[in-house]
Amino acid sequence: MIVYNVTCHVDPSILEDWLNWMKHEHLPEVMATGKFISFRFLRIDPVEEGDDGNSFAIQYTAAKRSDYEEYVRLHGPSLKAKTLARYGDRVLAFRTTLELISES
């Protein structure tokens, strides 16, 4: 399995709108691509003084690497463009992939 992790830091001025948009528009749209079997939407726990609690991780699970690669090629650019058009630089994101080795 492949986990596609998107970490986002969200400007406080748009936080409520972004959370609503993620839950009701973006996450359903990503899942509708059929390339992922599940997702987790997590708030990153602030651990250092000054952390504002406005950072999140979204972890999408793909059954195989080719599903993730197809998502990136066929759907990723347009979905990123929608986010950028709506929020600009008020949402900063970076993306990583993780390969599941073992779990209990």
C-alpha positions, 0 to 999 in steps of 0.5 A, spaced: 500 500 500 502 507 498 500 512 503 499 519 499 500 524 505 498 532 504 501 536 510 497 543 510 498 549 514 492 554 513 491 561 515 487 562 521 483 567 517 480 562 512 480 556 517 473 554 518 471 555 510 477 551 509 475 545 513 468 545 511 471 545 503 475 540 505 470 535 508 464 537 503 468 538 497 475 536 496 475 530 500 469 527 496 472 529 489 479 526 491 475 520 493 471 520 487 477 519 482 477 511 484 484 511 486 484 511 493 481 506 498 481 510 504 483 517 507 484 520 514 484 527 515 488 529 521 489 535 525 497 536 527 497 537 534 501 543 536 508 541 540 512 547 540 510 554 543 507 558 538 504 553 534 497 555 532 494 548 531 492 550 524 496 544 521 493 538 518 495 532 514 491 528 509 493 521 508 490 518 502 491 510 501 492 507 495 492 499 494 498 500 489 503 505 486 500 505 479 493 508 482 497 513 486 501 515 479 495 515 475 491 520 480 498 524 480 498 524 472 490 525 471 487 528 477 492 532 481 494 538 477 486 540 476 485 539 484 491 543 486 489 548 481 482 549 484 485 549 491 490 555 489 484 558 485 480 558 492 485 560 497 492 562 494 498 562 499 493 562 505 494 554 504 501 552 504 502 544 502 507 539 501 506 532 499 510 526 500 508 518 499 509 513 504 510 505 503 507 501 508 512 496 510 508 493 516 502 494 521 499 491 527 
